[in-house]
Amino acid sequence: MDTQDFFFELPAHQIAQYPPARREEARLCCLRRGQKPLHRSISALAEYARPGDVWVFNNTKVVKARLLGRKQKTGGKVELLVVAPLGGLSMEEGLARPLGEVAWYCMGRASKGLRVGERLLFGKEGAPEGVAEIRRLEGVVGGMEGGGMVVGFEGGGTLGGLLAGVGQIPLPPYIRRPPGPEDALRYQTTYAQAETSIAAPTAGLHFTPALMGALEAAGARLAFVRLDVGPGTFMPVRTAQVEAHPMHEESCHIPEEVAGWLEAARGGGGRVVAVGTTVVRCLEGSVEGGRVVPGHRRTRIFIYPGYRFRIVGAMLTNFHLPCSTLLMLVAAFWGREETLAAYREAIAEGYRFYSFGDAMWLEGGL
């Protein structure tokens, strides 16, 4: 399958640079199998909930994982994105360990490149709050192929404390503005809990307590799982053939109670509704013997056309980048030609795209 089969043209002005003034002001493109698209508001979403449904949300929280610093020798500017701890630790565990105890996989850039052995300073001039040393570049690191580096941090306290003090929310690169104070709230879901991700589960950004209450009033049950969003979710596909793209590992967790709710819904004629592609990957990547298995696991699941969905019956998702794994996942659920046709209509209707953009409701997959 050619990667370019998932390309579409998007006017730059439709890439949302800011969230809507209020979460409930986002627009909603509603797709139901055999019907024409309806253009509505996200506040209408509860009308699509049914008694017996289980709506599943990813309750991960975005870490302030972007560090702006300087090279110790030259003072040249440096940017690091802290991705994941090595040694089999979860993000939560790694952030809580003392600095120097854990090596980290990071992505980084600098005006004149970065070298092994280079030391980086973060925080105030003259009194840096954190020091990092680059230990290794490129290669395969902790199951993550290509790019990036292994970094060791020094100093007192924990990396979680350092990031809380001098880190920034890591907005996606297509948001061409510096992060502001409002992003600490608006690039988080209202139900976010553990700080475990370097990007937001963006379909969840539209939900308010009132909207979630409306879903429950319609008879749906709300469930929370966690997929720690890392490079596997957002790394671009650089291979000419879709199947050759290597997915990075990500950690996910499904509570035992939630797994029981999912089986009860499926057995009783209800639907499993995934709020976002990260929930889809968490659920579909946790199936064994036709059932969702609870607990912690690591997944590299890559969903593209030809995949048969085993758990998810409907989904809410934002509009995704051309040729991305997320667009391929949606195309697997809805059909490639049908998905691209819906995207063309959304562009013509003036929808806002990507993380801070509008949403799409998909009911009745292939």
Secondary structure, DSSP 8 states (H G I E B T S, - for coil): -BGGGG-----GGGB-SS--SSGGG-EEEEEETTS--EEEEGGGGGGG--TT-EEEEE--EE---EEEEEETTT--EEEEEEEEESSS--HHHHHHSBTTS-EEEEEEEETT---TT-EEEEEETTEEEEEEEEEEESSEETTEESS-EEEEEESSSBHHHHHHHH-B----TTS-S---TTHHHHTS-TT--SEEESS--GGGGG--HHHHHHHHHTT-EEEEEEE---HHHH----SSBGGG-----EEEEE-HHHHHHHHHHHHTT--EEEESHHHHHHHHTTEETTEE--EEEEE-----TT---SS--EEEEE---TT-HHHHHHHHHH-HHHHHHHHHHHHHTT--BSTTS-EEEEES--
